[in-house]
Amino acid sequence: MSDFAESAAAIRACRLCAEAPRHGPPLPVAPRPIVQGSATARLCIASQAPGHRAWRSGIPFQDPSGHRLRAWLGLDAATFYDSTRIAILPMGACFPGHHATGGDLPPRRECAETWRARLLAGLPDLDLILVIGLYAQHWHLGRSPDGLTGTVARWRTLLAEPRRPRVLPLPHPSWRNGGWLRRHPWFEAELLPVLRWEVARVVGDGPAPAA
């Protein structure tokens, strides 16, 4: 079994996308791989890639998206950044840079190809993986003809599947997705209460389920 601490140290030293890229041009910024976790983590946040603020600070979700995500999960910052309980594994561990219109580029494919299976193998106690955004959903659940919306809409079925760890799909908490949230009110009305209960149960801060 892979040791998470060793794998995390190795990925933090990785310079593959800058020095020997396999998919496209070199990383346009200095590499700063950002992951969180430990062998005891029971919740994994499978996200997209660190944003520019996270790249500068070295802390995942250190931006407005992180504030929204923590509100969705019902967690304070201290719990969210407790690596003994929560792993944060983006599909691309480095900030990928900006495209011409100002948004973030997609996660580098080299990262998941090289590191993802090894990192996940070092998390034997995982109970739940939150797959955030299309890139994480493609990797963990396969491509769906219904896209992100169809995948998130199937959250009850996916959560109930007999797999371990269990998987729950979410949209990205970016401010750019405000329109998506308004068009799909069932996300906040139906999915978020279950999400918060599941997260509280998994990380050990929640009440017992009703009889």
C-alpha positions in Angstrom: 0.0 0.0 0.0 1.2 3.5 -0.8 2.2 5.8 2.0 0.4 9.0 1.7 3.0 11.1 3.4 5.7 9.8 1.0 3.5 10.3 -2.0 2.5 13.8 -0.9 6.2 14.8 -0.5 6.9 13.4 -3.9 4.2 15.3 -5.7 5.1 18.5 -3.9 8.6 18.2 -5.4 7.2 17.4 -8.9 8.2 19.6 -11.8 6.9 17.4 -14.6 4.5 19.9 -16.3 7.2 22.7 -16.3 10.2 20.6 -17.3 8.9 17.7 -19.3 5.2 18.3 -20.2 3.4 15.5 -22.1 0.3 17.4 -22.9 0.7 20.9 -24.4 3.1 23.7 -23.5 5.0 23.9 -20.2 3.2 25.1 -17.1 3.1 28.9 -17.5 3.8 29.6 -13.8 6.2 28.3 -11.3 5.1 24.8 -10.1 3.7 24.7 -6.6 1.8 21.5 -6.1 -0.8 21.7 -3.4 -2.4 18.6 -1.7 -3.7 17.9 1.8 -4.3 14.6 3.6 -3.1 11.8 5.8 -3.6 8.1 6.0 -6.4 8.6 8.6 -8.5 10.9 6.4 -12.1 9.8 5.9 -13.3 12.5 3.6 -11.7 13.4 0.3 -12.4 16.5 -1.7 -11.6 15.7 -5.3 -11.4 19.1 -6.8 -10.2 20.7 -10.1 -6.9 22.7 -9.6 -5.7 25.3 -7.2 -6.6 28.9 -8.1 -4.2 31.8 -8.2 -4.7 32.8 -4.6 -4.1 29.2 -3.5 -0.9 29.2 -5.6 0.3 32.3 -3.9 -0.5 31.1 -0.4 0.2 27.4 -0.8 -3.2 26.7 0.9 -6.0 24.9 -1.0 -9.3 26.8 -1.5 -7.9 30.0 0.0 -10.4 32.1 -2.1 -14.1 32.9 -2.5 -14.7 29.4 -3.9 -13.3 28.0 -0.7 -15.7 30.1 1.4 -18.6 28.9 -0.6 -17.5 25.2 -0.4 -17.0 25.4 3.4 -20.5 26.8 3.7 -21.9 24.0 1.5 -20.1 21.4 3.7 -21.1 23.1 7.0 -17.4 23.2 8.1 -15.3 25.9 9.7 -11.8 26.5 8.4 -10.1 24.6 11.3 -12.0 21.4 10.5 -11.7 21.9 6.7 -7.9 22.1 7.0 -7.5 19.2 9.4 -5.5 16.8 7.3 -6.1 14.0 9.7 -9.7 14.0 8.7 -10.0 15.6 5.3 -7.9 15.0 2.2 -7.9 17.6 -0.6 -6.7 16.1 -3.9 -7.2 18.3 -7.0 -7.1 16.7 -10.4 -4.1 19.0 -11.1 -2.0 19.9 -8.1 -0.6 23.1 -9.6 -2.3 26.3 -10.6 -2.5 25.8 -14.4 -2.4 29.5 -15.3 -5.0 31.7 -17.0 -6.4 31.5 -20.5 -6.9 34.5 -22.8 -10.3 35.4 -21.3 -9.0 35.5 -17.7 -10.4 32.2 -16.4 -8.3 29.4 -15.2 -6.9 26.8 -17.6 -7.9 23.2 -17.2 -6.0 21.0 -14.8 -2.8 19.5 -16.3 -3.5 15.9 -17.4 0.0 14.8 -16.5 -0.8 15.2 -12.8 -3.7 12.7 -12.5 -1.9 10.3 -14.9 1.2 10.3 -12.7 0.0 10.8 -9.1 -3.7 10.3 -8.5 -3.9 6.5 -8.1 -0.8 6.6 -5.9 -2.2 9.3 -3.6 -5.6 7.6 -3.3 -3.9 4.3 -2.5 -2.5 6.0 0.6 -5.9 6.9 1.9 -7.2 3.5 3.2 -9.8 4.9 5.6 -11.7 7.0 3.1 -15.5 6.8 3.5 -16.7 9.5 1.1 -15.2 11.3 -1.9 -16.8 14.6 -3.0 -16.2 14.9 -6.8 -16.2 18.6 -7.6 -16.6 19.7 -11.2 -16.5 17.9 -14.5 -12.8 16.9 -14.5 -13.0 15.1 -11.2 -16.3 13.5 -12.2 -14.8 12.2 -15.5 -11.9 10.6 -13.6 -13.9 9.1 -10.7 -17.2 8.3 -12.4 -16.5 8.2 -16.1 -17.8 10.5 -18.8 -21.6 11.0 -18.8 -23.6 12.0 -21.9 -25.6 14.2 -19.5 -22.6 16.3 -18.5 -22.1 17.8 -15.1 -25.7 18.6 -14.5 -26.9 15.1 -15.3 -24.2 13.6 -13.1 -25.0 15.9 -10.1 -28.7 15.2 -10.6 -28.0 11.5 -10.1 -26.5 12.1 -6.7 -28.9 9.9 -4.8 -28.2 6.9 -7.0 -24.4 7.5 -7.0 -24.3 7.9 -3.2 -26.4 4.7 -2.7 -24.2 2.5 -4.9 -22.4 -0.3 -3.0 -18.9 1.1 -3.4 -16.2 2.1 -0.9 -15.4 4.9 -0.7 -18.8 6.3 -1.6 -19.0 9.1 -4.1 -21.1 12.3 -4.2 -20.9 14.7 -7.2 -21.0 18.5 -6.8 -20.6 21.5 -9.1 -17.6 23.7 -8.7 -18.2 26.4 -6.0 -16.8 29.1 -8.2 -18.8 32.4 -8.4 -19.0 31.7 -12.1 -21.5 29.0 -11.3 -24.0 31.3 -9.7 -26.3 31.0 -12.7 -26.2 27.2 -12.5 -27.2 27.3 -8.9 -30.2 29.6 -9.7 -31.3 27.3 -12.5 -31.1 24.2 -10.3 -32.7 25.1 -6.9 -32.9 21.4 -6.0 -29.2 21.5 -5.4 -29.5 23.8 -2.3 -33.0 22.5 -1.3 -32.3 18.7 -1.6 -28.6 17.9 -2.0 -27.0 20.3 0.4 -28.8 19.1 3.6 -27.7 15.5 2.8 -24.2 16.7 2.0 -23.9 18.5 5.3 -25.2 15.5 7.3 -22.8 13.1 5.5 -19.8 15.4 5.9 -20.6 15.9 9.6 -20.9 12.1 10.1 -17.7 11.3 8.2 -15.5 13.8 9.9 -16.9 13.1 13.3 -18.7 16.4 14.1 -22.3 15.5 13.3 -25.3 14.2 15.3 -26.5 10.7 15.1 -29.1 10.0 12.3 -32.7 10.1 13.3 -34.3 6.8 14.1 
